[in-house]
Amino acid sequence: MNHQPNQFPRWKNILIITSVLLSLIYTLPNFYGEAPAVQIMTLESGGKIDTSILKSIETTLKESDISINRLIIEDIGIKVKLESTDDQLKAKQLIQDVIGDNYVVALNLLPNSPNWLTSIGALPMHLGLDLRGGVHFLMQLDMSVAKNKGVDNLLIIVRKELQKEKIPYFGSTKIDDSIQIKFKKELDRSAAKAVFESLGTGRKIQVKRLTKETAAYTFVETNSANEFILNVTPNTYTNEDTRTVALKQNLETLNNRINELGVAEPIIQQQGSDRIVVQLPGVQDTAKAKEIIGRTAMLEMRMVEENPEVVNASIAGKIPTGLEIFNNRNGDPVVVKKGAVLTGERIVDAAPGVDSVNGRPVVTLRLDSPGKAIFKRLTRDNVGKRIALILIDKKMTEVVTAPRIQSEIGGGRVQITGMSNSQEATDIALLLRAGSLATPMEIVEERTVGPSMGKENIDRGIKSTIWGFMAIIVMMAVYYMGFGLVSVIALSVNLIFLVALLSIIQATLTLPGIAAIALTLGMAIDANVLINERIRDEIRNGNTPQASISIGYEKAWGTLLDSNMTTMIAGLALVMFGSGPVKGFAVVLVLGILTSMYSSIWVSRAIINYSYGRRRHIDKLSIGEIFKVNNN
Amino acid sequence: MEIFRVKQDIPFMKYSRLSAAISIIIFVLSASFLATKGLNLGIDFTGGTIMEVSYPDGIDVQDIRDTLQSIDLEDSQVQNFGTEKDVLIKLPLKEGQSIAELSEKVSSALRLDNNSMQVRRVESVGAQVGEELYEDGALAILFVCLGIVLYLAMRFEWRFAIAAIIANMHDVIIILGFFSLFQWEFNLTVLAAVLAVLGYSVNESVVVFDRVRENLRKASMRNSTISEVMNNAITRTMSRTIMTHLSTQTVVVSMLIFGGEILHNFALALTIGILFGIYSSIMVGCPMAMWLGTTQKNLAKNVAEDTNKTTG
């Protein structure tokens, strides 16, 4: 039988050597550790850093004898790498004092690897929260509220449109998920339908996905004596859009809040259709993080019912339709009209302050431009009336404050008075800022890892891997001698490949991920055991050493493919269905299978070829003692 | 060094009835544990909160229990682990209680009692999330089984595929049985271990089956019975089986020793899986394939194709 000689073509050898060298380079950054740094970011989303502050940062740090290791300017902010954690804490305070409140200064850790590595894109692996400490939250959005609000808003808009178009109607109410409008004439009803259809078109411009010709609403017409009734239900995809918008709004609000926290490299991501994942690495004060992120309230402005008779009747328990009753912060009841005139989404900012005239504490609200327009019309039409600012939460709803409208307000800056002290003003401002969610949400999963625990976990993971690895080296060397050593070298190369690959794709390493690295090593050796056993088999069968190597590798290949594919299937299932820690495990497992096949088959073969392949005559392979049955 | 100095093939198949009996007994035992005791599901699946706190100067767990009682959390479990400095607190899910508030409530109450307390780890999972994780886990197991059966049916033959998956499920049931018997906590990482075992132990069956197929193709074995063919295949892969498992097991033991609390049950599940994986691939997989009626003829088609491939 003719078998391929134990020589790789040159390209194969070059490929192997290159891949090993490249992997070595990309593995390197993981060994340099991280240096303390501070990160300066703007508070406004999408805002750019003013480069003039660079100078002031540099001079300030120089004056305080804090040496800057490196200054990195990025689109999202400035990173200042420092020498020690003491410097880091001092620098944070100093910089914050100098650059003021428009910027946030956060503590961060930056890779300590030399610049030439960073410049070729060789970065260390990301460490998961369980390895560096931090908080993970999963937030669940209450979409029923968003849907409800969508219908509420539709009702408000439609009323306005019908008025504008001068279409007479005598009654419009919300019934569950739909709107019912009554008309005197059939003609008016058809005209109203046209209005709805135009509304649908109007929304097409706003939301890209809506360019389809599907109607936005379903109409049901019923007639009774002298009444032409129109029932309008938003279609599924209209509701879906309400959801998408709500989710986007909540994501943005969370972004703003987390900016306020000053966390370096937070992760804020959508998960599924109604959830948001928030990960804050390095955050230690979980109570504060939760307070700021977890404010799950939604703010609405509603008109206060002021007719004393109606108010008294309501408080006595006879609440007329269209009214609701809530308590204020002192526990006193306030009767308000249903339907929000303005919602918290329109509030850009809320800050405590003092009135420039009388020095009393106030809260100043800043509205966005649609908010400005709405508020201007609202205040013009309702001077002298009271407006309630209501905070709606999952569990309770309260009236934060119910000020009287003094005059028309056009500039989008709203000053609320009536606070008894500055503490109250601060609290209310905080609550109002918190209310800019489109729909309430709650934390449904929390995973917090303290910083000391993170370090310990790294330590544990590395120890497990190293001791396991050492034991394998000893076992392989004793049992398979020279071939065992080659297997061990292939295994080490496998480890380097795996770490390099994880660094290149910037995977997040978790403790289960390290466990997967260790496990992959244990399993990867299987390939070399199999190959070595096959070679022994062939020698036992009386083949020459050269032929045994060749046939051994060839026969092992099919088996290796099948056995690795099945493990691969398991790994892929874990990637698909796993979440959090399990996913980290699975990604490493899958990559580990790929690298192990390459290194155990090609790399080990290359070494074997190098040591045996060129020799014309070999007496014996260094593959340990082979027991032969002599009775054949 | 050569561990297995066998002169003749070990007649594994002769013991197949015995092994079947053993397997059935273990299976029934595991199933009955699962049915009666169930799994001690971790909060990943049930929902709830786990807090790991540490006191540099140590603490009496009774103090913590008293504190928790004072804030109406009497149904919580408090236990030391490792040293008396580290305490694990388990809080069940409560209707109307926000999980975010719960852990803050506990940590502030504990800190009030003893200022040196440090929160090392908190895991809180809501009921719905837990349910979903459970469903996803079940789906993952199903997907893996189907995937493996399909792949093996394609590469070998359906009899081998069924035999391998039965040998595999056998291992999984036993792992679950152990976790049920000792009421070890079954969480997401243990699930990951179970799935890894599914992939890993099928490896074992594949290697043996591969030899069986190769033997069936050999001229010298043409007159042997199927059980002789299998005995030969198992005997000749024995050395590899032991070496591979030994090395994987070594790594897992290293994890068991150094991995700490989080990896402990993960490593335990792997240990059971690996040990029974050896047994099941030899004493369950092969007899199964035999009883399902594997013959030279079944494989003839595949064999013919494969031979063409190797020569061509």
Interface residues (C-beta under 8 A of the other chain):
Chain A: D130 F137 L138 Q140 T286 A287 K290 G294 K395 E442 I443 V444 E445 E446 R447 T448 V449 G450 S452 M453 E456 N457 R460 G461 K463 S464 T465 W467 G468 F469 A471 I472 M475 M476 V478 Y479 L511 P512 A515 A518 L519 L521 G522 M523 I525 D526 V529 L530 E533 R536 D537 K555 G558 T559 D562 S563 N564 M565 T566 T567 M568 I569 A570 G571 L572 A573 L574 M576 F577 G578 S579 G580 P581 V582 F585 A586 L589 G624 E625 I626 F627 V629 N631
Chain B: M1 E2 F4 R5 V6 K7 E52 G96 S98 I99 A100 S103 E104 S107 S108 Q118 V119 R120 R121 V122 E123 S124 V125 G126 Q128 V129 L133 D136 G137 L139 A140 F143 V144 G147 I148 Y151 L152 R155 L188 T189 L191 A192 L195 A196 L198 G199 Y200 V202 N203 V206 V207 D210 E214 R236 T237 S239 R240 M243 T244 L246 S247 T248 Q249 T250 V251 V252 V253 S254 M255 I257 F258 G259 G260 I262 L263 F266 A267 L270
